Amino acid sequence: MSKELAISTKLIHGKREIENPFGSLQMPIFQTSTFKFDNTAQGAARFSGEECGYIYSRIGNPSTTLVEERLAILENTETATVFASGMGAISSATTSFLKKGSRLIADKTIYSCSFDLFSKMLTEFGVKVEFVDFTDLKQVRRALRRKADMVYFETMANPTMKLVDIEKICTIVHEKYPDCLCVVDNTFATGLSCKPCDLGADIVVHSATKYLNGHGDIIAGVVCTSTELMTQIKGMGLKALTGSVLAPMDAFLLNRGLKTLPLRLEKHSENAMKVAAWLETRDGVEEVYYVGLKSHPQYRIAKKQLAYTGGMIAFELENPQIAERMMNNVKLCILAVSLGDCETLIEHPGSMTHSNFSEEEMIEAGFSKNLVRLSVGLEDADDIIADLDQALEAALKA
């Protein structure tokens, strides 16, 4: 075919370069720990890298290779590697390059486990870490007065839905320090909505547990980057440091989820837009943060940077007690952490996903215990709204 295939087609068919020995429609699950060699010379050649082929599933497996090929297509990068969790991906992508004396600049508002990794673990190993607000370019430039080895931020910040101008940040960083690595967590947006490497980022990470899989039945992560950088991430970060290897069955399920990502993300975005617009009109709701609303502080960045507005909403209520009562009264929505599933999930960052933040750190990151995080699912939008309405009504009356 001479016509360039659409991304929705590519996520279903991939490149069709991986051998399927039995001709099944779906790639078999290669549930094996090791692979046999024809002779010792072949084994030696594979270990030295002179010959392509599989050795041991910690290093590679046809099931993981298949989904990695599609993830690289999704993010428009040379290569991708899957991991056993999002934190496996984040840890491998960062610690593969940072060492004692290295300097990392990270956004103040990030996923809580990433925050712990940077603020507690990396600092103990001698990495210098500074947190700044990446929406304030003056702060970023000030932080870059001293040599930086890596900057890290999220496309949509968890849990506030703050947006960072990826292209501007990467340009500022690379003009000052060409070798400084820009790492972007693209979990909330996905490569279908935003491709950070096309905007200047060096490495993209995901919790593939979320939208990429979309069905709440696996834990997985992914790193997408250049072949050169992946050699270090996979050879050191995955193989020797974290050992965070995705199982073949989970790779199979992740590949299945990717096939419906375009359909799901469109519906998530449509539903969330309706829910967010309703929340803005609802008595008792103090503030709504959704990238599709004109009231969002970085709405212009959203219009420039995102193809889909996604399913993530954050909103503030008057106090934590009302927030708690509301979440305890939902009937259709499910009180649970995680996001990107078919079901609508609601949670309280201040006491759940970001409970490791001190009160001061929450304020620095731009949220409080009044904040509720909502992952809008694929149910009928009116049903979601009706449930939130009755739950909020019960919370306000109590």
N, C-alpha and C positions, 0 to 999 in steps of 0.2 A: 504494500500500500504506500502511495506517495504522500497522502495526506497525514499530517501530524495528528496522532490520536489524542483525544481529550483525556484529561487527568482521570475522570471517572472510568474510562475504558482501561487506562493503564493500571489502575489499582485492582482491576479484576483480572487482567491478562498478564501483567508484568511484561518481561522481555522474552519469556518462553525459552530461556537459554539453559535452564536447569534440567538435567536429564530425569525423565519420569520413566522408570524401567518397566512399568506395567501398563502404561497408557491410560491410567485412571483419570477421570475428569479432575478430581482433586488430588493434589500431591499427597502421597502417603506420609504418615507420621513415622519418621525414622527414630524409633525408640531404641537407641543403642548408645552405649557409652564410648565404644571404640570401633575402629575400622581396620580391616585386614589389608595387608600389603601382598603383592604378588611375589616379592622377594625382598631381601635386605637392601638391595640397591635402590628399590623404589621407596622403601621406608626412609632411607638416608636422604634421598632426593627431596622428599616431602618435608622432612624436618629442616633441611637447609634452605628450602624455598625455591629450589631449582625446578620442582614439579608441582603443579597444582593437584589438589586432592585432599581428602579428609584423613585425619589422624586420630583425633580424640574429640569428643563433643564439647569439651571446655574450650577448644580452639575453633571448632566449626562443625556444623551439621547441616545436611541438605534442607531440613525443615526450617532452621533459622536463616539460612542463606536465602531461601525463597522470600520470606517476609522482609528481610533486610533490603533486598533488591527493590521491593515496592516502596519501602520507606524512603530510600534514597530518591526515588522518582517523586514521591510526595514533597520532599523538602528541596528538590533540585540540587542535590549534592552528589559528589563523586561516589560516596559510599555511606553505608549505615551499619551499625552494629546493635543488636538487641541485648538486653540485660534482664536479669531476674526481677528487677524493680526499678522504679524511677530513681530512687536514691542510689541504686547500684550504678545507674548511668551517670548521675550527677557526680558521685564520688569518683568514679573512674575518669570522667572527662576533666575534672579539676585537679585531682591529686597526681595524675600522670605528668603534669607540667609544673606543679608548685613544689618548692622545696624550702628548706630553711633559708630565710632571708628574702624569699620572694614576696611580692606585694600584690594583694588582691583588693580591688575596689568593687564593692557590691552595693546594690540598691538597698535602701532601708526596708523596703516592703517586699518580702519574698516568702516562699513556703517555709514553714517553721523548721522542718528538718534540715533544709538547706542553711537556714540561719544558724542552727545548732552546729552543723558541720563547720561552717566558716568561723563563727564567733568563739566556739569552744574547742573543737578538735584541732583545726588547722593552726590556731594560735599556739596550742600546746606543742606543736611540731616546729614552731619557729617561723611560721608564715605571718606576715604583717597584713592585717585585715582592716579595712576602713569602710564604713557604711555611710553612704550619702544618698540624697534624694535625686534620682536620675531624671526627674522632670524639671529640675533646676540646673540648667546648663552651666551656670556660674559655679555651682557647687562641684560639678564634675570637672570643670577646668581647674578649679582650685586644688582638687584632689590629685590632678595629674601634674601638678608642679613637681612632684617627686616621681621617679621611675615606677611604672606599674607593669606587672607581668601578665595580669589578667583582669578583665572587668566582667561582672556577672549581673544579669537582670532578667526580668520576665516580660514577655510580650504583654500580657495582662497580669498585673500584680495580684497575688493571692494574699489576703482576701479582699482587698479594697477595689479591685478592678481598675486601678491606676494604669494608664498607658504610657509607655516610653517611646520616644521617637527613635526607632532603631537606627535608621540611616544617619541621623545627625550625631548620635552617640558614637557609632562606629567610625564615622568620618573624623570626629574630634580626636578619638583615641588613636586611630591609625596615623593621622597626620603628626601627632606628637610622638608616638612610639609604634613604628610599623610592625614590630614583632610582638606587641601586646595582643593577647588573645581575647576576643570578644565572644563571650559565651551567653547564649540566650535560651531560657526555658520557654518553650513554645507550647506547653501543655494545654493551656486554656484556648488558644487560637487554633492550633494544628496547622500543618503546612498547606492545608486546603484554603485556609483563610489568609495566612501570612507566611512568607518564606524568608526568615531572617538572613540567611546566607546570601540571598539575592540583594539584600539591603546593606551588606557589608560585614555581617557577623562571620566569625570563623567556625564556630561550633554551635550546633543546636541540640538541646536535650529535651526529652519528654518523659513524663510518666505515661507510658502506653496503656496503663491500667484504665485510663480515663477515656477520652473521646476516640482514640485510635482503635481501641478494642470495642468499647461502647456497650458492653453487655454485663459488666460487673462480675465476670467469672474468672478473671486471671489477674495476677500482679505482674507487671512488665515495665521495662524502660527501653529507651533507644537513644543513641547518639548518632547524629548525622554531621558529616564534615568532609574534608578532603582526604584523599588516600594517604597523603604524607602524614597528616595529624593522626589519622586513624591507626596508623602503624604503631604509634606510641600508646594510644588509648587502648587498643586491643592487645598489643603485645605486652604492655606493662600493666595498665590499669585493670583490664579484665583478666588476662591469663595469670598474672603473678600477684596482683595486689588485692583486688576484691573477690575474684572468682565468682562474680555475680552472673552466672550463666543461665540463660533462659532455657527451660525444658522444651523438648520437641512438641509435646502436646500443647503447651501454652503458645508456642510459635504458630502452630496450626490454627488455634482459636483467634490469635491476633490477626493472622492473614484473613480469616473469615470476616472479622469485624471491619477490616479496611475496605472490603468490597462494597459495604453499604455506607461508608463514611459520608460521601457527598449527599446522599438522601437524608441521612440522619442530621447532619450539621445544618442543612437547610431548614428542616423542621424544628430543630432546637432553636435556631435563630428566630424563626417566625413565632413560635410559642413565647419565647422570652421577651420579644418586643411587645407582645400583647400584655404579658404579665407586668412588665416594667412600666408600661404606660398606665396600666390600672393602678399600680402601687403609687405612682406619682399623685393620683387623685384621691387616694384613700386616707381618711382621717386617721390619725394615730401614727402615720408613717412620716418620720422627720426628714429623711433624705433617701434618695434612690440613686445607686451607682450602676449604670448599665451603659456600655459603650455605644449602643444604638440610640440613646436619648440625646437630644440636643443640649440638655442640661448637663451632660457629662463634662467634666473639666477639660478632658482631652478629646472632645468630639471631633475636632478637625483632624487630629492624628488618626482617629478611627476611620474616618472617611478616606484618608490617604493610604492607610496601611493595611486595612482589613477588608477582605472580600465578604466575610460573614461576620455578624455581630455576636454569634455564639449563644450559649445557653446560660451563662453565668451572670447572676445578679447579686449585688449586696445592698442591703438597706438598713437604715438605722431607725430604731424605735426610741421612745422617750427614756427608757431605763432598762437595765438588764432583767429586772423582774418581769416586765411586760414581754420582753423577748423570750424569756424562759417559758412563761405561760402560753404564749402563742405557739411555740414549737411543741409543747406538750399537748396541744389541742388539735394538731393536724390529724386528718383521717385518711386522706388520699396520699398526700405527700408523706415521705418517709424520713423520720429523724435518723440520719446516718451521715457519716463523713464520706468522702470521695465525691466524684462528680462525673458527668459525661455519660451516665447510664440512661437507659430507656425510661426508668422511673425518675420522678422528680424527688430530689433529695434536699433536705434542709438541715442546717447545722449552725452551731454557735461557736465561731472562731475563738472568742475570748476564753471559753472554758473547754474547748475541744481541740481543734487542729492547731491553734496558736496559743494554747494554754501555757507553753513553755516561755512565752514572752512575759517579762515583768510589766507592770502597769506603765512604767516609764518607756519601755521598749515598744509597747503598743501605741502609745502616743506618738513616739518617734516614727513609727511605721504608718501612722495615719488612721488608726482605728481604735475603738473602745469596746467594752463589753455590751454596748448597745447594738452592735452590728450583728446582723443575721446574714448568712451566706446561703443562697438558693441556687441549686443546679436544676434548671428547668428541663423536664423530660419530654417524652414524645406523646404523652396523653393529650386529650383534647384541652386546648388552652382555657376554655370556659370552665372546665371541671377543675383545673388547677386553681384558677382565680376564685371559684366558689369555695374551695377548701381553705385557701388562705384567708378569705373574707370571714368565714365563720370562726376560724381559729383566732384571728385578730380581734374579732368582736368579743369572743369569750375572754380573751386576755385583758381587754380594756374594761370589761364589766366586773371582773373579779376583784 
